Amino acid sequence: MRARFSAYSLALCNYIISTTHPKGPHFQDDRVRWHLQLQDFASQTLFEGLELLEEKEGPLQAQVAFRATLSQQGCDASFSERSLFVLHENRWLYHSGEKLTARAH
């Protein structure tokens, strides 16, 4: 989770792409378009902080709840999420996430 947050903040788009599960909802076949979308997001976002709230790891899946502090064009864009990571070819890959409300974490 920390590595992906850092990759977003440094616009390391290839890392984000390579750590996204191919069966997850965020995976895109058009890598060029996806790379450009990630670059655009990273260039418009200030990544201010990451707080890990909870981690649960099983043999094939793991969940990480976190709070990301972000801003875009001077406006707060922070959010909390519970992310699902799936072990795929001996690597933990981001599969999907569920936004959390203030009460859910």
MMTF fields as JSON, N, C-alpha, C and O atoms, coordinates in Angstrom:
{
  "mmtfVersion": "1.0.0",
  "mmtfProducer": "UNKNOWN",
  "numBonds": 419,
  "numAtoms": 420,
  "numGroups": 105,
  "numChains": 1,
  "numModels": 1,
  "chainsPerModel": [1],
  "groupsPerChain": [105],
  "chainIdList": ["A"],
  "bondAtomList": [4, 2, 8, 6, 12, 10, 16, 14, 20, 18, 24, 22, 28, 26, 32, 30, 36, 34, 40, 38, 44, 42, 48, 46, 52, 50, 56, 54, 60, 58, 64, 62, 68, 66, 72, 70, 76, 74, 80, 78, 84, 82, 88, 86, 92, 90, 96, 94, 100, 98, 104, 102, 108, 106, 112, 110, 116, 114, 120, 118, 124, 122, 128, 126, 132, 130, 136, 134, 140, 138, 144, 142, 148, 146, 152, 150, 156, 154, 160, 158, 164, 162, 168, 166, 172, 170, 176, 174, 180, 178, 184, 182, 188, 186, 192, 190, 196, 194, 200, 198, 204, 202, 208, 206, 212, 210, 216, 214, 220, 218, 224, 222, 228, 226, 232, 230, 236, 234, 240, 238, 244, 242, 248, 246, 252, 250, 256, 254, 260, 258, 264, 262, 268, 266, 272, 270, 276, 274, 280, 278, 284, 282, 288, 286, 292, 290, 296, 294, 300, 298, 304, 302, 308, 306, 312, 310, 316, 314, 320, 318, 324, 322, 328, 326, 332, 330, 336, 334, 340, 338, 344, 342, 348, 346, 352, 350, 356, 354, 360, 358, 364, 362, 368, 366, 372, 370, 376, 374, 380, 378, 384, 382, 388, 386, 392, 390, 396, 394, 400, 398, 404, 402, 408, 406, 412, 410, 416, 414],
  "bondOrderList": [1, 1, 1, 1, 1, 1, 1, 1, 1, 1, 1, 1, 1, 1, 1, 1, 1, 1, 1, 1, 1, 1, 1, 1, 1, 1, 1, 1, 1, 1, 1, 1, 1, 1, 1, 1, 1, 1, 1, 1, 1, 1, 1, 1, 1, 1, 1, 1, 1, 1, 1, 1, 1, 1, 1, 1, 1, 1, 1, 1, 1, 1, 1, 1, 1, 1, 1, 1, 1, 1, 1, 1, 1, 1, 1, 1, 1, 1, 1, 1, 1, 1, 1, 1, 1, 1, 1, 1, 1, 1, 1, 1, 1, 1, 1, 1, 1, 1, 1, 1, 1, 1, 1, 1],
  "groupList": [{"groupName": "MET", "atomNameList": ["N", "CA", "C", "O"], "elementList": ["N", "C", "C", "O"], "formalChargeList": [0, 0, 0, 0], "bondAtomList": [1, 0, 2, 1, 3, 2], "bondOrderList": [1, 1, 2], "singleLetterCode": "M", "chemCompType": "L-PEPTIDE LINKING"}, {"groupName": "ARG", "atomNameList": ["N", "CA", "C", "O"], "elementList": ["N", "C", "C", "O"], "formalChargeList": [0, 0, 0, 0], "bondAtomList": [1, 0, 2, 1, 3, 2], "bondOrderList": [1, 1, 2], "singleLetterCode": "R", "chemCompType": "L-PEPTIDE LINKING"}, {"groupName": "ALA", "atomNameList": ["N", "CA", "C", "O"], "elementList": ["N", "C", "C", "O"], "formalChargeList": [0, 0, 0, 0], "bondAtomList": [1, 0, 2, 1, 3, 2], "bondOrderList": [1, 1, 2], "singleLetterCode": "A", "chemCompType": "L-PEPTIDE LINKING"}, {"groupName": "PHE", "atomNameList": ["N", "CA", "C", "O"], "elementList": ["N", "C", "C", "O"], "formalChargeList": [0, 0, 0, 0], "bondAtomList": [1, 0, 2, 1, 3, 2], "bondOrderList": [1, 1, 2], "singleLetterCode": "F", "chemCompType": "L-PEPTIDE LINKING"}, {"groupName": "SER", "atomNameList": ["N", "CA", "C", "O"], "elementList": ["N", "C", "C", "O"], "formalChargeList": [0, 0, 0, 0], "bondAtomList": [1, 0, 2, 1, 3, 2], "bondOrderList": [1, 1, 2], "singleLetterCode": "S", "chemCompType": "L-PEPTIDE LINKING"}, {"groupName": "TYR", "atomNameList": ["N", "CA", "C", "O"], "elementList": ["N", "C", "C", "O"], "formalChargeList": [0, 0, 0, 0], "bondAtomList": [1, 0, 2, 1, 3, 2], "bondOrderList": [1, 1, 2], "singleLetterCode": "Y", "chemCompType": "L-PEPTIDE LINKING"}, {"groupName": "LEU", "atomNameList": ["N", "CA", "C", "O"], "elementList": ["N", "C", "C", "O"], "formalChargeList": [0, 0, 0, 0], "bondAtomList": [1, 0, 2, 1, 3, 2], "bondOrderList": [1, 1, 2], "singleLetterCode": "L", "chemCompType": "L-PEPTIDE LINKING"}, {"groupName": "CYS", "atomNameList": ["N", "CA", "C", "O"], "elementList": ["N", "C", "C", "O"], "formalChargeList": [0, 0, 0, 0], "bondAtomList": [1, 0, 2, 1, 3, 2], "bondOrderList": [1, 1, 2], "singleLetterCode": "C", "chemCompType": "L-PEPTIDE LINKING"}, {"groupName": "ASN", "atomNameList": ["N", "CA", "C", "O"], "elementList": ["N", "C", "C", "O"], "formalChargeList": [0, 0, 0, 0], "bondAtomList": [1, 0, 2, 1, 3, 2], "bondOrderList": [1, 1, 2], "singleLetterCode": "N", "chemCompType": "L-PEPTIDE LINKING"}, {"groupName": "ILE", "atomNameList": ["N", "CA", "C", "O"], "elementList": ["N", "C", "C", "O"], "formalChargeList": [0, 0, 0, 0], "bondAtomList": [1, 0, 2, 1, 3, 2], "bondOrderList": [1, 1, 2], "singleLetterCode": "I", "chemCompType": "L-PEPTIDE LINKING"}, {"groupName": "THR", "atomNameList": ["N", "CA", "C", "O"], "elementList": ["N", "C", "C", "O"], "formalChargeList": [0, 0, 0, 0], "bondAtomList": [1, 0, 2, 1, 3, 2], "bondOrderList": [1, 1, 2], "singleLetterCode": "T", "chemCompType": "L-PEPTIDE LINKING"}, {"groupName": "HIS", "atomNameList": ["N", "CA", "C", "O"], "elementList": ["N", "C", "C", "O"], "formalChargeList": [0, 0, 0, 0], "bondAtomList": [1, 0, 2, 1, 3, 2], "bondOrderList": [1, 1, 2], "singleLetterCode": "H", "chemCompType": "L-PEPTIDE LINKING"}, {"groupName": "PRO", "atomNameList": ["N", "CA", "C", "O"], "elementList": ["N", "C", "C", "O"], "formalChargeList": [0, 0, 0, 0], "bondAtomList": [1, 0, 2, 1, 3, 2], "bondOrderList": [1, 1, 2], "singleLetterCode": "P", "chemCompType": "L-PEPTIDE LINKING"}, {"groupName": "LYS", "atomNameList": ["N", "CA", "C", "O"], "elementList": ["N", "C", "C", "O"], "formalChargeList": [0, 0, 0, 0], "bondAtomList": [1, 0, 2, 1, 3, 2], "bondOrderList": [1, 1, 2], "singleLetterCode": "K", "chemCompType": "L-PEPTIDE LINKING"}, {"groupName": "GLY", "atomNameList": ["N", "CA", "C", "O"], "elementList": ["N", "C", "C", "O"], "formalChargeList": [0, 0, 0, 0], "bondAtomList": [1, 0, 2, 1, 3, 2], "bondOrderList": [1, 1, 2], "singleLetterCode": "G", "chemCompType": "PEPTIDE LINKING"}, {"groupName": "GLN", "atomNameList": ["N", "CA", "C", "O"], "elementList": ["N", "C", "C", "O"], "formalChargeList": [0, 0, 0, 0], "bondAtomList": [1, 0, 2, 1, 3, 2], "bondOrderList": [1, 1, 2], "singleLetterCode": "Q", "chemCompType": "L-PEPTIDE LINKING"}, {"groupName": "ASP", "atomNameList": ["N", "CA", "C", "O"], "elementList": ["N", "C", "C", "O"], "formalChargeList": [0, 0, 0, 0], "bondAtomList": [1, 0, 2, 1, 3, 2], "bondOrderList": [1, 1, 2], "singleLetterCode": "D", "chemCompType": "L-PEPTIDE LINKING"}, {"groupName": "VAL", "atomNameList": ["N", "CA", "C", "O"], "elementList": ["N", "C", "C", "O"], "formalChargeList": [0, 0, 0, 0], "bondAtomList": [1, 0, 2, 1, 3, 2], "bondOrderList": [1, 1, 2], "singleLetterCode": "V", "chemCompType": "L-PEPTIDE LINKING"}, {"groupName": "TRP", "atomNameList": ["N", "CA", "C", "O"], "elementList": ["N", "C", "C", "O"], "formalChargeList": [0, 0, 0, 0], "bondAtomList": [1, 0, 2, 1, 3, 2], "bondOrderList": [1, 1, 2], "singleLetterCode": "W", "chemCompType": "L-PEPTIDE LINKING"}, {"groupName": "GLU", "atomNameList": ["N", "CA", "C", "O"], "elementList": ["N", "C", "C", "O"], "formalChargeList": [0, 0, 0, 0], "bondAtomList": [1, 0, 2, 1, 3, 2], "bondOrderList": [1, 1, 2], "singleLetterCode": "E", "chemCompType": "L-PEPTIDE LINKING"}],
  "groupTypeList": [0, 1, 2, 1, 3, 4, 2, 5, 4, 6, 2, 6, 7, 8, 5, 9, 9, 4, 10, 10, 11, 12, 13, 14, 12, 11, 3, 15, 16, 16, 1, 17, 1, 18, 11, 6, 15, 6, 15, 16, 3, 2, 4, 15, 10, 6, 3, 19, 14, 6, 19, 6, 6, 19, 19, 13, 19, 14, 12, 6, 15, 2, 15, 17, 2, 3, 1, 2, 10, 6, 4, 15, 15, 14, 7, 16, 2, 4, 3, 4, 19, 1, 4, 6, 3, 17, 6, 11, 19, 8, 1, 18, 6, 5, 11, 4, 14, 19, 13, 6, 10, 2, 1, 2, 11],
  "groupIdList": [1, 2, 3, 4, 5, 6, 7, 8, 9, 10, 11, 12, 13, 14, 15, 16, 17, 18, 19, 20, 21, 22, 23, 24, 25, 26, 27, 28, 29, 30, 31, 32, 33, 34, 35, 36, 37, 38, 39, 40, 41, 42, 43, 44, 45, 46, 47, 48, 49, 50, 51, 52, 53, 54, 55, 56, 57, 58, 59, 60, 61, 62, 63, 64, 65, 66, 67, 68, 69, 70, 71, 72, 73, 74, 75, 76, 77, 78, 79, 80, 81, 82, 83, 84, 85, 86, 87, 88, 89, 90, 91, 92, 93, 94, 95, 96, 97, 98, 99, 100, 101, 102, 103, 104, 105],
  "secStructList": [7, 2, 2, 2, 2, 2, 2, 2, 2, 6, 6, 7, 2, 2, 2, 2, 2, 2, 6, 5, 7, 6, 6, 1, 6, 6, 7, 7, 1, 7, 2, 2, 2, 2, 2, 2, 2, 2, 2, 2, 2, 2, 2, 6, 7, 3, 3, 3, 3, 3, 3, 3, 3, 3, 3, 3, 3, 7, 1, 1, 3, 3, 3, 3, 3, 3, 3, 3, 3, 3, 3, 3, 6, 6, 3, 3, 7, 7, 3, 3, 3, 3, 3, 3, 3, 3, 3, 3, 6, 6, 3, 3, 3, 3, 3, 3, 3, 3, 3, 7, 7, 6, 6, 6, 7],
  "xCoordList": [0.82, 0.0, 0.863, 0.625, 1.856, 2.75, 3.482, 3.661, 3.897, 4.631, 3.744, 4.208, 2.484, 1.579, 1.283, 1.21, 1.11, 0.889, 2.089, 1.933, 3.284, 4.503, 4.602, 5.009, 4.233, 4.276, 3.315, 3.654, 2.136, 1.207, 1.824, 1.773, 2.409, 2.953, 4.137, 4.382, 4.865, 6.029, 5.7, 6.589, 4.426, 3.965, 4.712, 5.086, 4.922, 5.553, 4.46, 4.105, 3.949, 2.766, 2.987, 2.081, 4.16, 4.422, 4.337, 3.914, 4.737, 4.632, 3.165, 2.769, 2.363, 0.93, 0.304, -0.445, 0.609, 0.057, 0.505, -0.306, 1.775, 2.309, 1.854, 1.974, 1.332, 0.864, -0.665, -1.224, -1.331, -2.792, -3.189, -2.697, -4.075, -4.494, -5.21, -6.086, -4.853, -5.454, -6.955, -7.621, -7.499, -8.944, -9.67, -10.871, -8.946, -9.557, -10.272, -9.99, -11.193, -11.982, -11.193, -11.67, -10.005, -9.217, -8.241, -7.646, -8.081, -7.145, -7.665, -8.856, -6.758, -7.118, -6.193, -4.981, -6.764, -5.961, -5.13, -4.015, -5.668, -4.954, -3.968, -4.3, -2.761, -1.752, -1.323, -1.026, -1.289, -0.89, -1.907, -1.539, -3.168, -4.24, -4.231, -4.346, -4.094, -4.054, -2.885, -3.039, -1.733, -0.541, -0.795, -0.442, -1.398, -1.706, -2.706, -2.57, -3.703, -4.675, -3.997, -4.286, -3.107, -2.379, -1.482, -1.414, -0.798, 0.06, -0.76, -0.357, -1.905, -2.776, -3.232, -3.183, -3.671, -4.098, -2.951, -3.133, -1.794, -0.647, -0.209, 0.168, -0.257, 0.185, -0.786, -0.4, -2.031, -3.042, -3.3, -4.182, -2.532, -2.802, -1.568, -0.451, -1.792, -0.74, -0.998, -2.043, -0.057, -0.17, 0.472, 1.695, -0.357, 0.129, 0.397, 1.25, -0.318, -0.087, -0.895, -1.908, -0.417, -1.075, -1.07, -0.022, -2.238, -2.365, -2.982, -4.104, -2.25, -2.786, -3.654, -3.225, -4.874, -5.836, -5.966, -6.173, -5.843, -6.039, -5.459, -5.548, -4.873, -4.338, -4.778, -4.693, -5.25, -5.617, -5.038, -5.351, -4.194, -3.554, -3.906, -3.762, -4.371, -4.623, -3.63, -2.754, -3.751, -2.784, -2.881, -1.879, -4.077, -4.243, -4.789, -4.729, -5.324, -5.887, -5.49, -5.261, -5.415, -5.144, -6.007, -6.342, -6.36, -7.102, -6.317, -5.727, -6.328, -5.665, -6.638, -7.088, -6.96, -7.78, -6.819, -5.87, -7.083, -6.183, -6.936, -8.074, -6.287, -6.757, -5.665, -4.536, -6.005, -5.071, -5.455, -6.605, -4.493, -4.713, -4.175, -2.973, -5.093, -4.768, -5.418, -6.394, -4.863, -5.55, -5.354, -4.34, -6.373, -6.346, -6.821, -7.918, -5.991, -6.299, -6.723, -7.661, -6.034, -6.293, -7.491, -7.797, -8.169, -9.341, -9.0, -8.229, -9.588, -9.373, -9.949, -11.115, -9.132, -9.572, -9.278, -9.15, -9.175, -8.831, -9.945, -11.112, -9.552, -10.534, -9.976, -8.771, -10.894, -10.535, -11.042, -12.092, -10.29, -10.639, -10.191, -9.219, -10.911, -10.452, -10.088, -10.958, -8.806, -8.307, -8.147, -7.777, -8.435, -8.241, -7.021, -6.937, -6.081, -4.903, -4.998, -5.392, -4.639, -4.722, -3.339, -2.652, -2.942, -1.672, -1.815, -2.67, -0.976, -1.041, 0.395, 1.191, 0.709, 2.063, 3.128, 4.119, 2.891, 3.817, 4.004, 5.0, 3.058, 3.111, 1.759, 0.719, 1.775, 0.539, 0.153, 0.913, -1.041, -1.527, -2.818, -3.677, -2.935, -4.159, -5.287, -5.159, -6.385, -7.533, -8.632, -9.067, -9.076, -10.197, -10.232, -9.493, -11.103, -11.234, -12.662, -13.46, -12.954, -14.274, -14.071, -13.349, -14.709, -14.603, -15.221, -16.242, -14.584, -15.062, -15.651, -15.138, -16.704, -17.235, -16.507, -15.78, -16.689, -16.008, -16.346, -15.511, -17.546, -17.971, -17.442, -17.372, -17.063, -16.704, -15.29, -14.934, -14.491, -13.125, -12.854, -11.757],
  "yCoordList": [-1.184, 0.0, 1.245, 2.174, 1.265, 2.431, 2.617, 3.742, 1.517, 1.605, 2.181, 2.993, 1.777, 2.316, 3.79, 4.573, 4.182, 5.587, 6.416, 7.469, 5.926, 6.625, 6.678, 7.695, 5.59, 5.559, 6.583, 7.252, 6.712, 7.752, 9.13, 9.968, 9.37, 10.698, 11.044, 12.219, 10.046, 10.276, 10.06, 10.121, 9.81, 9.555, 8.381, 8.436, 7.329, 6.111, 5.208, 4.182, 5.621, 4.986, 3.518, 2.706, 3.166, 1.766, 0.874, -0.279, 1.405, 0.628, 0.416, -0.691, 1.463, 1.337, 0.291, -0.571, 0.368, -0.583, -2.006, -2.932, -2.18, -3.532, -4.137, -5.346, -3.307, -3.823, -3.825, -3.904, -3.738, -3.812, -5.171, -5.596, -5.842, -7.188, -7.154, -6.314, -8.053, -8.037, -8.324, -8.042, -8.879, -9.13, -8.093, -8.215, -7.082, -6.031, -4.997, -4.886, -4.241, -3.282, -2.081, -1.381, -1.829, -0.673, -1.021, -0.133, -2.295, -2.726, -2.297, -2.416, -1.798, -1.378, -2.058, -2.116, -2.569, -3.196, -2.174, -2.473, -0.98, 0.076, 0.743, 1.708, 0.208, 0.681, 2.121, 2.853, 2.53, 3.907, 4.886, 5.867, 4.621, 5.49, 5.496, 6.553, 4.32, 4.192, 4.986, 5.699, 4.857, 5.584, 7.095, 7.799, 7.585, 9.012, 9.453, 10.541, 8.624, 8.947, 9.025, 9.92, 8.091, 8.104, 9.325, 9.951, 9.664, 10.86, 12.106, 12.961, 12.208, 13.358, 13.464, 14.543, 12.356, 12.344, 12.764, 13.612, 12.18, 12.473, 13.934, 14.549, 14.488, 15.869, 16.881, 18.017, 16.483, 17.389, 17.162, 17.791, 16.266, 15.867, 16.063, 15.726, 16.613, 16.713, 15.602, 15.581, 14.687, 13.526, 13.887, 13.866, 14.215, 14.79, 13.775, 14.006, 12.651, 11.687, 10.418, 10.385, 9.37, 8.071, 7.518, 7.438, 7.142, 6.537, 5.154, 5.025, 4.132, 2.775, 2.568, 2.827, 2.099, 1.939, 0.499, 0.233, -0.437, -1.839, -2.705, -2.354, -3.821, -4.773, -6.177, -6.565, -6.932, -8.336, -9.123, -8.855, -10.095, -10.878, -12.346, -12.949, -12.903, -14.331, -14.936, -14.232, -16.22, -16.857, -16.396, -16.413, -15.984, -15.591, -14.181, -13.627, -13.6, -12.257, -11.478, -12.042, -10.164, -9.276, -8.037, -7.63, -7.445, -6.194, -5.161, -5.453, -3.942, -2.831, -1.664, -1.201, -1.193, 0.006, 1.168, 1.055, 2.288, 3.431, 4.738, 4.764, 5.803, 7.17, 7.876, 8.003, 8.338, 9.094, 10.565, 10.929, 11.395, 12.835, 13.417, 13.383, 13.955, 14.487, 15.846, 16.18, 16.623, 17.839, 18.004, 17.604, 18.614, 18.896, 20.323, 20.687, 21.124, 22.537, 23.247, 24.043, 22.957, 23.601, 23.066, 23.561, 22.072, 21.489, 20.119, 19.36, 19.819, 18.525, 17.414, 17.465, 16.419, 15.251, 13.96, 12.887, 14.08, 12.954, 11.92, 12.23, 10.682, 9.603, 8.46, 8.348, 7.618, 6.382, 5.224, 5.315, 4.136, 2.985, 1.708, 1.697, 0.637, -0.704, -1.374, -1.655, -1.624, -2.188, -3.694, -4.223, -4.363, -5.804, -6.072, -5.603, -6.83, -7.269, -8.783, -9.486, -9.273, -10.7, -11.19, -10.544, -12.336, -12.937, -13.51, -14.358, -13.041, -13.426, -13.638, -12.7, -14.848, -15.183, -14.713, -14.083, -15.04, -14.732, -13.242, -12.849, -12.411, -10.97, -10.517, -10.984, -9.606, -9.009, -7.894, -6.946, -8.01, -7.019, -6.394, -7.07, -5.09, -4.377, -4.873, -4.871, -5.297, -5.764, -4.709, -4.311, -4.263, -3.328, -2.65, -3.011, -1.663, -0.948, -0.525, -0.336, -0.383, 0.064, 1.33, 1.316, 2.425, 3.667, 3.456, 2.783, 4.042, 3.928, 5.27, 6.334, 5.203, 6.407, 6.601, 5.712, 7.725, 8.009, 6.978, 6.684, 6.42, 5.428, 4.038, 3.202, 3.762, 2.395, 2.003, 0.833, 2.892, 2.516, 2.955, 2.737],
  "zCoordList": [0.0, 0.0, 0.0, -0.772, 0.859, 0.916, -0.415, -0.881, -1.013, -2.284, -3.385, -4.186, -3.436, -4.462, -4.211, -5.159, -2.944, -2.626, -3.081, -3.699, -2.766, -3.199, -4.714, -5.276, -5.376, -6.843, -7.436, -8.412, -6.867, -7.332, -7.134, -8.035, -5.959, -5.668, -6.561, -6.834, -7.015, -7.885, -9.366, -10.217, -9.671, -11.043, -11.679, -12.85, -10.903, -11.405, -11.972, -11.392, -13.106, -13.698, -14.023, -13.838, -14.499, -14.831, -13.593, -13.681, -12.447, -11.205, -10.842, -10.477, -10.939, -10.643, -11.551, -11.093, -12.824, -13.792, -13.464, -13.482, -13.169, -12.932, -11.607, -11.408, -10.696, -9.405, -9.315, -8.221, -10.455, -10.515, -11.068, -12.113, -10.362, -10.756, -12.105, -12.313, -13.026, -14.364, -14.378, -15.374, -13.293, -13.226, -12.364, -12.12, -11.91, -11.096, -11.955, -13.148, -11.368, -12.128, -12.649, -13.542, -12.115, -12.562, -13.681, -14.292, -13.942, -14.989, -16.355, -16.643, -17.191, -18.543, -19.544, -19.337, -20.621, -21.668, -22.441, -22.869, -22.618, -23.343, -22.38, -21.691, -22.353, -21.39, -21.643, -20.7, -22.901, -23.224, -22.652, -22.006, -22.887, -22.369, -20.843, -20.222, -20.241, -18.787, -18.207, -17.215, -18.825, -18.378, -18.402, -17.456, -19.47, -19.582, -18.516, -17.957, -18.23, -17.181, -15.812, -15.018, -15.548, -14.28, -14.167, -13.109, -15.24, -15.246, -14.971, -14.182, -15.619, -15.446, -13.992, -13.401, -13.421, -12.018, -11.097, -10.223, -11.289, -10.425, -10.543, -9.546, -11.744, -11.932, -11.328, -11.053, -11.12, -10.571, -9.081, -8.496, -8.474, -7.096, -6.226, -6.618, -5.041, -4.031, -3.02, -2.37, -2.889, -2.007, -0.673, -0.538, 0.304, 1.552, 2.65, 3.508, 2.639, 3.706, 3.537, 2.838, 4.2, 4.181, 5.597, 6.237, 6.079, 7.402, 7.227, 6.738, 7.627, 7.59, 8.821, 9.945, 8.601, 9.688, 10.15, 11.334, 9.198, 9.534, 8.419, 7.243, 8.791, 7.816, 8.21, 9.375, 7.219, 7.433, 6.275, 5.115, 6.589, 5.53, 5.667, 6.731, 4.561, 4.472, 3.491, 2.99, 3.211, 2.311, 0.856, 0.141, 0.404, -0.997, -1.184, -2.282, -0.109, -0.176, 1.064, 2.134, 0.892, 2.021, 1.863, 0.751, 2.996, 2.988, 3.775, 4.815, 3.245, 3.911, 3.931, 2.883, 5.13, 5.271, 5.512, 6.287, 4.835, 4.943, 4.763, 4.294, 5.141, 4.907, 4.125, 4.598, 2.919, 2.079, 2.138, 1.895, 2.457, 2.492, 1.198, 0.934, 0.39, -0.932, -1.114, -0.442, -2.032, -2.456, -3.956, -4.529, -4.571, -6.0, -6.188, -5.764, -6.823, -7.072, -5.792, -5.798, -4.704, -3.43, -2.664, -1.58, -3.201, -2.536, -1.971, -2.559, -0.822, -0.191, -1.062, -1.455, -1.356, -2.135, -1.358, -1.947, -0.052, 0.806, 0.816, 0.579, 1.096, 1.17, 2.003, 2.227, 2.451, 3.152, 2.318, 1.681, 2.326, 1.499, 2.182, 2.938, 1.907, 2.257, 0.934, 0.11, 0.741, -0.509, -0.392, 0.656, -1.488, -1.583, -2.456, -3.591, -1.91, -2.654, -2.809, -1.879, -3.976, -4.282, -4.696, -5.487, -4.156, -4.534, -5.945, -6.199, -6.846, -8.264, -8.752, -8.785, -9.12, -9.595, -8.603, -8.974, -7.329, -6.223, -5.945, -5.338, -6.381, -6.095, -5.575, -6.039, -4.61, -4.123, -5.079, -5.279, -5.674, -6.631, -6.123, -5.557, -6.338, -5.978, -6.871, -8.095, -6.267, -7.03, -7.084, -8.165, -5.925, -5.886, -4.528, -3.613, -4.417, -3.157, -2.901, -3.819, -1.629, -1.188, -0.362, 0.635, -0.781, -0.016, 1.358, 1.503, 2.358, 3.727, 4.18, 3.833, 4.937, 5.567, 6.889, 7.333, 7.504, 8.774, 9.83, 10.686, 9.795, 10.793, 10.487, 11.388, 9.229, 8.826, 9.223, 9.078, 9.7, 10.071, 11.459, 11.973]
}
